[in-house]
Amino acid sequence: MNKTGFSGGPSPTIQQIAKAFRLTGWVSFWVQLVLTVVSTITLIFAVAAGRSAGSPSNPGTGVGGILTIIGLGLLGFNMFWALSRYVSYGRRLSSDKTVRPKKTEAIQAIRFGLVISLVGMLLAILGAETIVGLLVSKALSQGIGGFVNTDPSRFIQPADTFVVQASINVILAQFVGIVSALWLLNQMNK
């Protein structure tokens, strides 16, 4: 690879990088899609179950749930980015040199995807922390030492744990996006 980027003639290195972009884009997309669908269904189920139980302190409807939903939104953008940039760049790198992206353009796209994944992961972690904090407060209020709470809204419901699962799935999916971006950066700097 020359110092000006990918604008030189076809080389085995460029073909390897193109293959890495395509493969990473598709793998990242599908793993994130599966985790997003599972998280969304789990979160919808938890919120619906919490509302039907009449629990005013359902973790899925508070700040933790909102942060998790924003994390899911960023995850949707990550999936779009994996297909629209990583797979697209892989195809363009394999084609005629007039349509190949410059190395700086590809690195900038990877870095942008990395930042989006990091922000999404941070929001999902903050959401999970908030949800776990609420569940801990519920657990502590259920009964300590001879005191037994009789308010059913203060008990941990099974649906409450689904919100935690949804947040953890979002964190894992964002982690996949981070690993994908870092792996692509590593492949480009070989």
C-alpha positions in Angstrom: 0.0 0.0 0.0 1.4 3.4 -0.9 1.5 6.4 1.4 -1.3 8.2 -0.5 -3.8 5.6 0.6 -5.7 3.1 -1.5 -5.4 4.9 -4.9 -2.6 2.8 -6.2 -3.0 -0.3 -8.4 -4.7 -3.5 -7.1 -2.6 -5.4 -4.6 -3.0 -8.4 -2.4 -3.0 -6.1 0.7 -5.8 -4.0 -0.6 -7.8 -7.1 -1.5 -7.3 -8.5 2.0 -8.4 -5.2 3.5 -11.4 -5.2 1.2 -12.3 -8.7 2.3 -11.9 -7.7 6.0 -14.2 -4.7 5.5 -16.9 -6.8 3.9 -16.7 -9.7 6.3 -16.6 -7.5 9.4 -19.5 -5.4 8.1 -21.7 -8.4 7.6 -20.7 -10.2 10.8 -21.1 -7.0 12.8 -24.5 -6.3 11.2 -26.0 -9.8 11.8 -24.7 -10.1 15.4 -26.0 -6.7 16.3 -29.3 -7.3 14.5 -29.9 -10.5 16.5 -29.0 -8.8 19.8 -31.1 -5.8 19.0 -34.2 -7.9 18.2 -33.8 -9.9 21.3 -33.3 -6.8 23.4 -36.3 -5.0 21.9 -38.6 -7.9 22.4 -37.3 -8.4 26.0 -37.7 -4.7 26.8 -41.2 -4.5 25.3 -42.2 -7.6 27.3 -40.8 -6.2 30.5 -42.6 -2.9 30.1 -45.9 -4.5 29.2 -45.6 -7.0 32.1 -44.7 -4.2 34.5 -47.7 -2.1 33.4 -50.1 -5.0 33.6 -48.9 -5.7 37.1 -49.6 -2.0 38.0 -46.1 -1.5 39.4 -45.3 2.2 39.5 -41.6 1.5 39.8 -41.0 -0.6 36.8 -37.3 -0.3 35.8 -38.2 -0.4 32.1 -40.2 2.9 32.3 -37.6 5.0 34.2 -34.3 6.6 33.3 -32.6 3.2 33.0 -35.2 2.1 30.4 -34.9 5.4 28.5 -31.1 5.1 28.4 -31.4 1.5 27.2 -33.8 2.6 24.4 -31.4 5.4 23.3 -28.7 2.7 23.3 -30.9 0.6 21.1 -31.4 3.6 18.8 -27.6 4.0 18.5 -27.3 0.3 17.9 -29.7 0.7 14.9 -27.4 3.4 13.6 -24.4 1.1 14.1 -26.1 -1.6 12.0 -26.8 0.9 9.3 -23.1 2.0 9.5 -21.8 -1.5 9.3 -23.7 -2.1 6.0 -23.5 1.4 4.5 -19.8 2.0 5.2 -17.9 -1.1 6.0 -19.5 -3.4 3.4 -19.6 -0.6 0.9 -16.0 0.3 1.4 -15.1 -3.4 1.1 -16.8 -3.5 -2.3 -15.3 -0.2 -3.5 -11.8 -1.3 -2.4 -12.2 -4.5 -4.6 -13.3 -2.5 -7.6 -11.7 0.0 -10.0 -9.2 2.3 -8.5 -11.3 5.4 -9.5 -14.0 4.5 -7.0 -11.8 3.3 -4.2 -12.0 5.3 -1.0 -8.8 7.0 0.3 -7.2 5.4 3.3 -7.9 8.5 5.4 -11.6 8.4 4.4 -11.8 4.7 5.4 -10.1 5.4 8.8 -12.4 8.3 9.4 -15.4 6.1 8.8 -14.1 3.4 11.2 -13.4 6.0 13.9 -16.9 7.5 13.5 -18.4 4.0 13.9 -16.2 3.4 16.9 -17.3 6.7 18.6 -21.0 5.8 18.0 -20.5 2.4 19.5 -18.7 3.8 22.5 -21.4 6.4 23.2 -24.1 3.7 22.8 -22.2 1.4 25.2 -21.9 4.2 27.7 -25.6 5.0 27.6 -26.5 1.3 27.9 -24.1 0.9 30.9 -25.6 3.9 32.6 -29.1 2.5 31.9 -28.1 -0.9 33.3 -26.6 0.7 36.4 -29.8 2.7 37.0 -31.9 -0.4 36.6 -29.7 -2.5 38.9 -29.8 0.3 41.5 -33.6 0.3 41.4 -33.7 -3.5 41.8 -31.3 -3.3 44.7 -33.5 -0.7 46.4 -36.5 -3.0 45.8 -34.6 -6.0 47.2 -33.6 -4.0 50.3 -37.1 -2.9 51.0 -38.6 -6.4 50.7 -37.7 -7.2 54.2 -34.7 -6.9 56.5 -34.4 -8.5 59.9 -38.0 -9.3 61.1 -39.6 -6.5 59.0 -41.6 -7.9 56.1 -42.9 -5.5 53.5 -46.5 -6.0 52.4 -46.6 -3.5 49.5 -46.5 -5.6 46.3 -45.2 -2.8 44.2 -42.0 -2.9 46.2 -41.3 -6.6 45.4 -39.0 -7.5 42.6 -41.1 -8.9 39.8 -39.7 -11.4 37.2 -40.3 -8.8 34.5 -37.9 -6.4 36.2 -35.0 -8.8 35.5 -35.9 -8.8 31.8 -35.0 -5.1 31.6 -31.5 -5.9 33.0 -31.2 -8.6 30.3 -32.2 -6.2 27.6 -29.6 -3.7 28.8 -26.8 -6.3 28.9 -27.7 -7.4 25.4 -27.4 -3.8 24.2 -24.0 -3.5 25.9 -22.8 -6.8 24.2 -24.0 -5.6 20.8 -22.2 -2.2 21.2 -19.1 -4.2 22.3 -19.3 -6.1 19.0 -19.4 -2.8 17.1 -16.3 -1.6 19.1 -14.4 -4.8 18.4 -15.3 -4.6 14.7 -14.0 -1.1 14.4 -10.8 -1.8 16.3 -10.2 -4.9 14.2 -10.6 -3.0 11.0 -8.2 -0.3 12.2 -5.7 -3.0 13.0 -6.1 -4.6 9.6 -5.5 -1.2 7.9 -2.4 -0.6 9.8 -0.7 -3.9 9.1 
